[in-house]
Amino acid sequence: MKIGYTVKQKTKIALLLFAIMACMLLIRILEDRSVVKMEKAFGSLYNDRLIPATDLFFISEKLYTKKYYLEDYVYGTGNALSLQQLKQKFDTLDQGIDSLIREYEKTFLVNQEKVNLAHLKIKLSENRKLEENLLNTPSLSKEQVKNLYSNINEKSFKNISSLLTELTKVQSSTGKEISGETEKIIKGTKLYSNAQLVLAIIIGVLIVVIIFTSNAVKVKNDNFRLN
């Protein structure tokens, strides 16, 4: 009876150990998934938020450069470029802006970004037509050119700047969301690690119990033989 009881107890312990090992294996799988999610989150934060935010900065910089050259030309400062030089500068800057927008479009875009980006492309196209109209009207007087710029071109530039600001805000808000998700994943990973530690301790305790149980049975059997 004692031997049967001991075997029964050992079977229970063995089953418990097996269950704990299965739990540890499951935790390990969940932990690996968390690591993959974390890698994706950090990758998205860099590729889909940080890099596009940098692209927006450079787009804005090129637009302000165009505005600077155009104002020099319109208001006739001493540093103003000639009409031909100005057109060449604008061509180079526009190519740079188009290149940055193409790179931006390759990233993951949320719905609000898609809408704002579509509007930005329209406004950029309209602005270039306004610039061409301003630069290709030699019949206009200097005052007429100034009025045209201040009433139309200046407004167009402000609209574009506003859209760039909105896109930057989307980058910031979406980046915060990804950051929050990453924090949750990190907390989950810590929880998995703590669970593994607790299970490892339980396994250690069970091993000690098995050893002591085996020793106790051995002593009883030896005493039984002596009697």
Backbone hydrogen bonds, N-H to C=O, Kabsch-Sander energy under -0.5 kcal/mol:
donor,donor_aa,acceptor,acceptor_aa,energy
5,Y,1,M,-2.8
6,T,2,K,-2.5
7,V,3,I,-2.7
8,K,4,G,-2.3
9,Q,5,Y,-2.2
10,K,6,T,-2.6
11,T,7,V,-2.2
12,K,8,K,-2.0
13,I,9,Q,-2.3
14,A,10,K,-2.7
15,L,11,T,-2.6
16,L,12,K,-2.3
17,L,13,I,-2.7
18,F,14,A,-2.5
19,A,15,L,-2.4
20,I,16,L,-2.4
21,M,17,L,-2.7
22,A,18,F,-2.3
23,C,19,A,-2.2
24,M,20,I,-2.5
25,L,21,M,-2.3
26,L,22,A,-2.3
27,I,23,C,-2.8
28,R,24,M,-2.3
29,I,25,L,-2.0
30,L,26,L,-2.5
31,E,27,I,-2.6
32,D,28,R,-2.3
33,R,29,I,-2.1
34,S,30,L,-2.1
35,V,31,E,-2.1
36,V,32,D,-2.1
37,K,33,R,-2.6
38,M,34,S,-2.5
39,E,35,V,-2.5
40,K,36,V,-2.3
41,A,37,K,-2.5
42,F,38,M,-2.7
43,G,39,E,-2.4
44,S,40,K,-2.8
45,L,41,A,-2.4
46,Y,42,F,-1.8
47,N,43,G,-3.3
48,D,44,S,-2.1
49,R,44,S,-0.6
50,L,45,L,-2.1
51,I,46,Y,-2.4
53,A,49,R,-1.9
54,T,50,L,-1.8
55,D,51,I,-2.3
56,L,52,P,-2.6
57,F,53,A,-1.7
58,F,54,T,-2.1
59,I,55,D,-2.4
60,S,56,L,-2.6
61,E,57,F,-2.3
62,K,58,F,-2.3
63,L,59,I,-2.2
64,Y,60,S,-2.4
65,T,61,E,-1.8
66,K,62,K,-2.2
67,K,63,L,-2.5
68,Y,64,Y,-2.3
69,Y,65,T,-2.3
70,L,66,K,-2.8
71,E,67,K,-2.6
72,D,68,Y,-2.0
73,Y,69,Y,-1.9
74,V,70,L,-2.9
75,Y,71,E,-2.7
76,G,72,D,-0.5
77,T,72,D,-1.5
80,A,77,T,-1.6
86,L,82,S,-2.8
87,K,83,L,-2.1
88,Q,84,Q,-2.0
89,K,85,Q,-2.4
90,F,86,L,-2.6
91,D,87,K,-2.3
92,T,88,Q,-2.1
93,L,89,K,-2.6
94,D,90,F,-2.9
95,Q,91,D,-2.1
96,G,92,T,-1.9
97,I,93,L,-2.3
98,D,94,D,-2.7
99,S,95,Q,-2.2
100,L,96,G,-2.0
101,I,97,I,-2.2
102,R,98,D,-2.2
103,E,99,S,-1.8
104,Y,100,L,-2.2
105,E,101,I,-2.3
106,K,102,R,-0.7
106,K,103,E,-0.7
107,T,104,Y,-1.3
114,K,110,V,-2.1
115,V,111,N,-2.1
116,N,112,Q,-2.5
117,L,113,E,-3.0
118,A,114,K,-2.0
119,H,115,V,-2.1
120,L,116,N,-2.4
121,K,117,L,-2.3
122,I,118,A,-1.7
123,K,119,H,-2.7
124,L,120,L,-2.5
125,S,121,K,-2.0
126,E,122,I,-2.5
127,N,123,K,-2.5
128,R,124,L,-2.0
129,K,125,S,-1.6
130,L,126,E,-2.0
131,E,127,N,-2.3
132,E,128,R,-2.5
133,N,129,K,-2.4
134,L,130,L,-2.1
135,L,131,E,-2.5
136,N,132,E,-1.9
137,T,134,L,-0.6
140,L,137,T,-1.6
145,V,141,S,-2.2
146,K,142,K,-2.0
147,N,143,E,-2.4
148,L,144,Q,-2.5
149,Y,145,V,-2.3
150,S,146,K,-2.7
151,N,147,N,-2.3
152,I,148,L,-2.0
153,N,148,L,-1.2
154,E,149,Y,-2.9
156,S,152,I,-2.2
157,F,153,N,-2.3
158,K,154,E,-1.9
159,N,155,K,-2.0
160,I,156,S,-1.9
161,S,157,F,-2.5
162,S,158,K,-2.3
163,L,159,N,-1.9
164,L,160,I,-2.3
165,T,161,S,-2.0
166,E,162,S,-2.1
167,L,163,L,-2.4
168,T,164,L,-2.0
169,K,165,T,-2.1
170,V,166,E,-2.0
171,Q,167,L,-2.0
172,S,168,T,-2.1
173,S,169,K,-2.8
174,T,170,V,-2.7
175,G,171,Q,-2.1
176,K,172,S,-1.9
177,E,173,S,-1.7
178,I,174,T,-2.3
179,S,175,G,-2.3
180,G,176,K,-2.4
181,E,177,E,-2.2
182,T,178,I,-2.3
183,E,179,S,-2.0
184,K,180,G,-1.8
185,I,181,E,-2.1
186,I,182,T,-2.4
187,K,183,E,-2.4
188,G,184,K,-2.4
189,T,185,I,-2.4
190,K,186,I,-2.2
191,L,187,K,-2.1
192,Y,188,G,-2.3
193,S,189,T,-2.1
194,N,190,K,-2.4
195,A,191,L,-2.3
196,Q,192,Y,-2.3
197,L,193,S,-2.0
198,V,194,N,-2.3
199,L,195,A,-2.4
200,A,196,Q,-2.2
201,I,197,L,-2.0
202,I,198,V,-2.3
203,I,199,L,-2.5
204,G,200,A,-2.1
205,V,201,I,-2.5
206,L,202,I,-2.6
207,I,203,I,-2.4
208,V,204,G,-2.1
209,V,205,V,-2.4
210,I,206,L,-2.6
211,I,207,I,-2.4
212,F,208,V,-2.6
213,T,209,V,-2.7
214,S,210,I,-2.7
215,N,211,I,-2.3
216,A,212,F,-2.4
217,V,213,T,-2.3
218,K,214,S,-2.2
219,V,215,N,-2.4
220,K,216,A,-2.3
221,N,217,V,-2.4
222,D,218,K,-2.2
223,N,219,V,-2.4
224,F,220,K,-2.2
225,R,221,N,-2.0
226,L,222,D,-1.9
227,N,223,N,-1.9
